[in-house]
């Protein structure tokens, strides 16, 4: 997926952090990086979570876009919208690369998720986003019930009015089966930044995939967080560098 490869350089905050560490004297604080934190904090919630699924191009980027939002508990890259059973990355049939978003409706609504969906890709493109071309990159809003369908239709009509003469190609369809993608595609942007992985304790793969913190840092690593959240995470990381505290627990 070439879209993400264009953003392979480390974001500015990482460079600042690494330069700070390298520039520390022997008498200064330093970060003690653990190999793995087996007792990482559990992120179990008894909140009545809801689930939404969207397709808007590369699922590497899509997962990062939604993971950084307040109210989003966890994200999963995967496949949806097709008929093939058990699709895989190299054999996904007629499915689209998608992202499943688990969210707390008390903190963020489906309507707000739709706003992020529209603002995060070009809905006018047919079967592709940017340089990524193919039906697996098509734009789709998956719905769970009548209310979500109504909201999706209204939001598409609003987007069409905004774009005027251009045609919005986004499909709206009921969600069938969502198939999680292979492990190597989960939290892809975060995994490209070993420093952040160490900072949260090198979580085991299963914990990493379900971690709310990892979902947020995945967006941060891709520089796709809202500015307020991006600055908040910057401050947390800088504080850890200053104090030498080994593990980032929350943002």
N, C-alpha and C positions, 0 to 999 in steps of 0.2 A: 504494500500500500504506500505508494510514493508520496502521498500528501504529507504524512507525518515526517518523512525523511527529510523534508525541506527544513524542519525545525530541530535538527539534530544537535545544534550547539546548546551549551548550557545556558539557561536563563541568567540574567544579570545577578539575581540574589545568590545563586550558587557560586558564581565567580567571586563575589564579595566575600562569602563565607569561607571559601577555600583559600583565598589570598590571606584572609585574616588568620586562619589556622596556621598557614605556612609561615606567616610573619611573627608568630608568637615566640617570645623568648623562653628560656628554660624556667624562669621564675613565674611565668604567666600561667593562667589556667589553661587547660587543654581538655578536649572532649575524649572520653574513654568509650570507644566504640565496641559494643558487645558483639559476639558472633551471632547470637540469637537469644531472644527473650522468650522463654517458654511460658512464662506466666504473664504474658501481655494482657492488658485490661480487656475484659470481655465487654463487647458492645451489644449486649442483649437488651432489647427494649420490649416493654409491654404495651407500647403505643399501638393504636389501631392503624397500622400502615396500609397504604394503598399502592398499587402498582400501575405503571404506565410503560408503554413500549413505543419507541419511535425509530424510524429509519431515515437517516439524513447524510448518507455518504459513508466514509470509512468509519467502522465502529471503534477504531482506536481513538479517533478524535471525538466521536459522539459520546463515548463514555466519559471522556475528560470534560466535555462541555457541561454535562449535567451533574457530575460528581461534586463540583465545587459549590453548588447552590445550598444555601441554608434551608433546612427542611428535608433535604435528600439524605436518606439513611445509608443506602448502598446502591451500587450500579453493577450491571453485568453485561458484557458484550456477548452478542449471540446472533442467531439467525431466526428469521420469521417471515411470514407472508408467502411461503411456498408450499408445495405438496410433497416434497422429498422427505422421507423419514430419516432421522438422524443425520442431518447434513454435516459436512466437515468443511474446513477452510478451502481445501483443494477440490472439494466435490460438494458444493452447496446447492446444486440444482437450480430451482427457480426462486430460492429464498433471497431475501435482502439482508445485508449486514445491518444489525439493529442494536439498540441498547435498551435494556430493561431497567427502569428506575423505580426503586422502592422509596416512598416518601411519606412524610407525616402531613396529612391534609390540614392539620391545625397550624402548620407553619408555612406551607406552600400549597397552592391549589393546582388542579389540572389546567385551569385557565392560564396560570402563570407559567407552567411548564410548556404550554403551547406557545406562549410568547417567546420563550427561549428557543424553542424549536424553529420558529420562523426566522428569528434573528441570527441563527447559527449556520445557515446554509442558503444556497440559492435555489429556491423552489421552482425556478423557471427552467432549470437544466433537465433534459430528458435522459434518464438512465446514466447518471453520472454526477460527480461533483468535482469541479476543477479538472485536474489532469487524470482523475480516477474515472475511467469510463467502463460501463457495463451495467447490466440490469441489477446486479447485486448492490449498486450504489444509489438506487432510485429512492425517491422521497415518499415516505408513507407515515400516516398517523394511524396507529392501531387503537381500537376502542374496545372498552369493556362495558357495554350496555348503552341504553338509549340516551342518557344524559351526556355521557362523553361524546357520543356521536353528534348530538346537537351542538355541543361546544366546538367540536372539531369543524363542523360544517360552517358555523358562523365565523370562526377564525379564518377559514380558507376564503370565505367571501370577502372578509375584511382585507386579507392579503391581496386578493385579486383587485380590489378597488385601489389599493395602494400602488400596485404595479401597472394599473391602467391597461395599456394595450398588450402588455406581455401576458402570456398564458401560464398560470400556475399549474404545474404538472403533478403536484402532490396527490397521492391517492389516500382515501380514507376507507379503511376496511376493518371488520371485526377481527379481533386477535384470535388466532387459532392456537397452535402450540409454539411456545418460545423455546428454542434450543440454545442453551448456553454454549458459547464457543470454547475451544480448547484453552487450556490453562495459559499457554504462552501469549494469548491475545488479551488476557485480563490485566487491567491496570498497566497497559503497555507503556504509556508515557512515564509512569512512575518507575518502572523497571529499567528504564534507560538512564536513570539517575541513581547510581549506587549510594551516593552520599545520603540521599533522602531515605533510601531503604534501610541504611544503617541507623539513621537518626530515629526511626520508629522501631528499632530492635530486630531487624531482619526477620520479620514474621514468616512463619511457615506459609506455604502457598494457599492452603485452605483458609487460614485466618486472613491473609492478605486480600483474598477475593471478597470476603464478607465484611471487611473493616470499613467503618464510616470514615475514619481518619485517612486510610489509604485512598478511598474514593476522592476525598477532598484534595489530598496531595497529588493525586493523578492529574487533576485539573490544574493545580498549581505548577506542576512540572511542565505542563504544556502551555503555561502562561495564558490560560483561558478562564481563570477565576475573575469574578467581578473585582474591580479595583480595590474596594474596601477589604475584601477577603484576602486578596493578594498581599496587601500591605500588612494585614493582621498576621499572616503566616510569616512574612519577612521579619516582623518584630519578634515572633516566637523563636525563630531560628537564630536571630542575632542574640537573643537573650541566652540561648543555650550555649552559643559560642563564648559569650562573656563569662558565664558561670561555670562552664564545663560540665553541665548536667548531661548525662549520657543518652537519655531517651525522651523523645517528643511524645507526649501522651495525648494531647489534644490541641486544637487550634481554635 
